[in-house]
């Protein structure tokens, strides 16, 4: 699978309110950190700088279970790869 490890039975479908990206995650919580927005933060700070705020921005849209996990993973991966099945 593209987003999740093989054999995942339960996952969360999230949408980031900051960047708008939709993704799947093994964690099922009401709000989590967006992986894309977290990569944009520079964690190397100097002595006079403050640590950047890491607020969770991705909200849970749906809990996926069983066969629905694989279907959602396939649909989201097609949106990213543009329908190219070569990665499978």
Buried (B, 14 or more C-beta within 10 A) or exposed (E): BBBBEEEBEEBBBBBBEEEEBBBBBEEBEEEBBBBBBBEEEEEEEEEEEEEEEEEBBBBBEEEBEEEBBBEBBBEBBEEEEEEEEEEE
